[in-house]
Amino acid sequence: MRKLMIAGFLAVLILCCCEKDRNHLSTGTITGPDLRECVCCGGWYILIGNSEYRFYELPEESKIDLQDESFPLRVKLDWKKDPGACIGDEILILFMNKI
């Protein structure tokens, strides 16, 4: 019985550690940088559905360099509203890849 429990635990551990294909929350279009000069300005504009948001940074694993891209740029992404947003249109990008 103990061997069976250890084998089950190892199987669960291996499955949890494997990288899985992500189900992306949304597709969006990065339209360009926010060039306004104000306290809460900056970052990049992204259109998701019919709403426009801003974000400040990408996760390292996205492999997108926004300084070298041409816009508009279609992407698939996981995101959430930024709870510490200054203006209210900011989001946090959890995962992003080019389409």
C-alpha positions as CSV (number, residue, x, y, z in Angstrom):
1,M,0.0,0.0,0.0
2,R,2.8,2.4,0.9
3,K,4.5,1.8,-2.5
4,L,1.3,2.6,-4.3
5,M,0.9,5.8,-2.3
6,I,4.5,6.9,-3.1
7,A,4.0,6.0,-6.8
8,G,0.8,8.1,-6.9
9,F,2.5,11.0,-5.2
10,L,5.3,10.9,-7.7
11,A,2.9,10.7,-10.6
12,V,1.0,13.8,-9.4
13,L,4.3,15.6,-8.8
14,I,5.5,14.9,-12.3
15,L,2.2,16.0,-13.9
16,C,2.2,19.3,-11.9
17,C,5.8,20.1,-13.0
18,C,5.2,19.6,-16.7
19,E,4.6,22.7,-18.7
20,K,1.2,22.6,-20.3
21,D,-0.1,24.4,-23.3
22,R,-1.8,27.6,-22.1
23,N,-5.4,28.4,-22.7
24,H,-5.2,32.0,-23.6
25,L,-7.8,34.3,-22.1
26,S,-7.8,36.7,-25.0
27,T,-6.5,37.8,-28.3
28,G,-5.5,41.4,-28.7
29,T,-3.8,44.0,-30.7
30,I,-0.9,46.1,-29.4
31,T,-1.5,49.5,-31.1
32,G,1.7,51.3,-29.9
33,P,3.3,53.2,-27.0
34,D,1.5,55.7,-24.8
35,L,3.6,58.8,-25.5
36,R,1.6,61.1,-23.2
37,E,3.7,62.9,-20.5
38,C,1.8,62.7,-17.2
39,V,2.2,61.1,-13.8
40,C,0.2,58.0,-14.7
41,C,1.0,57.8,-18.4
42,G,3.4,55.6,-20.4
43,G,3.4,51.9,-21.3
44,W,1.8,50.4,-24.3
45,Y,-1.8,50.5,-25.6
46,I,-3.6,47.2,-26.3
47,L,-7.0,46.6,-27.7
48,I,-8.8,43.5,-26.3
49,G,-12.3,43.1,-27.7
50,N,-13.8,46.6,-27.8
51,S,-11.8,47.9,-24.8
52,E,-8.5,49.7,-24.8
53,Y,-6.1,49.1,-22.0
54,R,-2.5,49.9,-21.1
55,F,0.3,47.8,-19.8
56,Y,3.8,48.6,-18.7
57,E,5.8,45.4,-19.0
58,L,5.8,41.9,-20.4
59,P,6.8,38.7,-18.7
60,E,10.4,37.6,-19.6
61,E,9.2,34.4,-21.3
62,S,7.1,36.3,-23.9
63,K,10.2,36.8,-26.1
64,I,8.6,40.0,-27.6
65,D,10.8,43.1,-27.8
66,L,8.3,46.0,-28.2
67,Q,11.1,48.4,-29.1
68,D,11.8,46.4,-32.3
69,E,8.2,45.6,-33.3
70,S,6.0,47.3,-35.9
71,F,2.4,48.1,-34.9
72,P,-0.4,47.0,-34.8
73,L,0.9,43.7,-33.4
74,R,-1.6,40.8,-32.9
75,V,-1.1,38.8,-29.8
76,K,-2.7,36.1,-27.6
77,L,-2.4,36.7,-23.9
78,D,-3.4,36.0,-20.4
79,W,-4.0,39.1,-18.4
80,K,-5.8,40.6,-15.4
81,K,-6.8,44.1,-14.3
82,D,-4.0,45.8,-12.3
83,P,-5.3,46.2,-8.7
84,G,-2.8,49.1,-8.1
85,A,-3.8,51.0,-11.3
86,C,-3.2,54.7,-11.3
87,I,-5.9,55.6,-13.8
88,G,-7.9,52.4,-14.1
89,D,-7.1,51.3,-17.6
90,E,-3.9,49.4,-16.7
91,I,-3.6,45.6,-16.9
92,L,-1.0,43.1,-15.9
93,I,0.2,40.7,-18.7
94,L,0.7,37.2,-17.3
95,F,1.6,35.6,-20.6
96,M,1.9,36.8,-24.2
97,N,2.9,35.5,-27.6
98,K,2.7,36.9,-31.1
99,I,0.0,35.4,-33.4
